[in-house]
Amino acid sequence: MGNTSIRSLALTACFAFIFGFGGAAIFSWAGMGHAQTKAYLLENPEILPEMVANYERQEARKRLADVAGDVSAPFPGAVLGNPQGSVTLVEFTDYGCGYCRMSTQHVQELIAKNPELRVVVREWPIFEGSDRAAKMALAAAKQGKFDAFHIAMFAQGPPSQANILAAAGAAGLDLALAEEFINSPEAGFELSKNTAFAQQLGFSGTPSWVVGDSTFEGAVGVAKLQEAIDAASAS
């Protein structure tokens, strides 16, 4: 489900609440009847986007609460930045995603600015042909070379077989061991698990992010992610 559909549902829920029992109770407590409530909202429509945004944040936090611990626990080795860092940024990514490629520089900037930042990368190949690149990345993690492969793979461009092999070569992977892992049930299980996490969190595409109790979708930029990192650090 896309962001537009989610926002429409949220807006519908807000209207249902306002004009339903809950809304009636609140506005009745405030001394406002149905007609007054309608008039107030028509005169102050700017509060509706705020209500929708707040509703979306609350719903996202509820979804995250059920899986937060599991989502922030990385596949062994699939971590950027400080593996022992006190603040965790989770990124759901796909090597075939242009916005993910754009975000690699943002992540590197955040790592440079935040010595305590641990970036957990969850491979979520939703673009055609990305599965093998994602599995090769996990194989690289197994060999302690995830960072090198991750950067090289995005630098190569779309995840063709030639580009995947070039990135694996640049990262210095043992291709025989990598191929063995790629064909193992473990590789497929990890990708399935990441897909389940993404669906649980309501993500519709990559890149998607989790920081503290906040979730984001898209190439949101350094400033927004840094704000969330600061909030998580302070909590």
N, C-alpha and C positions, 0 to 999 in steps of 0.2 A: 504494500500500500504506500503511495507516495505522500509527500508532505502536504500537498493540497488536500488530499482525501482526509488525512489525519486532522488537519485544521478545520475542515468542514464538519467532521464528526465532533470535534471539540466545541466548535461554535454551536452546533445543534444541542450538545449536552448542556452547554451554558444556558441556552434559551430554555431548554426543558427544565433545568433546575430553577431558573429565575421565575418562569411562569407556572411551574409545578408546585408541589407541596413545599419543598425546601425554600424556594424563592418566596412563596406566599408567606411562609412563616417569618422569614427574615424581614421582608418589607412590612408585614403586619406589625412585627415587633417595633419597627422603626416608625409606625404610624402611617404607613403608605398602603393604599389599596391597589387593586389590579390596575385601575385606570391611571392612578398616579405613578405606579411603577413603569407602565408603558410610556407615559409622557416623559418621565425622567430619562429613560433610556434613549428615547427619540431626541431629546434635547442634549444628551451627553453620549453620543455614539462612540466617542473616542475611548470609552472605558471597555468596550467589547473586545478589541484586540488585546488589551491588557489582561482581561479575564481569560481569553483563549490561551495566551502565552503562559499564564500562571497555571491553568488547568493542564497544559501539556507538560510543564515542568513537574507537577505533582504526579502525573501518570508515569512519566519517565522514571522518576525516583522509585515509584512502587515496583515497576518492572525490574529495575536494577537491583533493588533490595534482595530479590530472590536468587540472583546469580552473581552478585558482586565479587564474592570471594573466588569463585571459579573463573570468572572472566579475567581477573587480574593475576591468576596463576599461569605463567607462560608455559608453552611447550618448551622443554629443556633446551636452552641455548638461544631461543628466538627472542632475544632482548637486545635493545640498543641503549646507549647511555650507561648509567651506573647500575649494574645488576643488583646491588645492595641498596639502592637509593630509597629514601624514605617517602617519596611521592611517586605514584605510578600513573602514567599516561598509557591507555590502551588504544591501539590503532587497528581497525579492521581494514585490510588493504588488498588490492588486486594489482598484479603487475601489468595488466592490460588497461588499467584505468589512468587516463591522462591527468585527472585531478590528484590521484595518488602520487603520480610522478612529480607534479608540482609541489606536493606537500612534503616530499623528502627533504627539500631545502629548509622548509619551516621546522621540521623535526630536528634537523641538525643545528639550527639556530637555537632552538629551545634547549637542546642538550648542552650546547656551549654556554648558555646563560644560566643553567640550573644544574650545578654539580650533583644535587641529590635526586635528579630525575631518572627514573627507570621507565623505559618505553617498552611495553609488552606488545609485540606485533602478532596479530591474529590473521593468518592467511585465510582470505575469504574470496576464492576465485569465482566471480560471478560473470566475467566476460568469457566469451568463447575462446578456447585455447589456452586459458590461464592455469588450468589445473596442474599441468606438468611443471610449470614454473613455480607454482606454490609448493608442490611436493619437493622440487629440487631445493627450494629455500629451507624446507624442514630438514632435508638431508644435510644441507650446509650447517644448520643448527646442531645436528647430531655430531658433526665433525668440528664444532667450535669455530665455524667460519661464516656465521649467519650475516654479520655486519658487512663483510666484504662482498658476499653474494648479493645481498639486498641492494646495496648501492650500485654494484656493477650491473645487475639485472635491469634496474630502472634506467641506467645510463645507456643500455643497449637498445632500448626501444621496445616495441611490441614483442610479446613472448613467443616468437617463432622458435623452432627447434635449434636453428643456427644461433640465435641470440641467447638461448638458454645455455647451450654448450659454451659459448664465448664467455658468458658471465661465470659459469662454473670453472672454466679455465682460469679466468682472471682471479677468482677467489682461491684457486689452488685446491679444488676438491679432488678427492679420490673418486673417480667416476664409477668404478666398479662397486664400491661401497654405496655410493649415492643411488645407483640403479637398483641395487638390492633393497634399499630402503623404500624407494619410490614404488616398487612392486609389492610392498608389504602391506598387510591390513592396517598397521599402525598409521601409515600416511593417510589412507582414506578415512580412518576413524577421526583423525585430528581435523580434517577439513569438514567432515560432517558435524563434528562438535561445534566448530566455529560458526557454521551455518545456523545451527540451533540457537547458539548464543545471540547471533545477530537478529534472528527472528523474534526471540524472546524480548529483546530490547527495542523492537519496533523499527530497526534500521531498514532502509529501502535501497541503499547503495553504498558505494565506497568513495572516498574514505569516510569512516565513521569513528567516533572517538568516545572514550569514557575517561573522565578525570574526577576523582572523588565521587560525589553524588550527581554529577552533571554528565549529560550525553549530548553529542553534537553529530550532525551529518554534513558532509561536504568539505571542501577546501576552505575552512573557516579562517585561516590565517594565524599568524604568530600571536597577535595581540589578544584575540579571544581565547586561545589555548593558554596563553600565559596568565590571563586573568583567572581562569579555572584552576591552573596549577597553584597560583598564589592563594586562592580560596582553600584548596585542599591542604596546602602547607600550613595554613593558619588554623585549621580545624583540629 
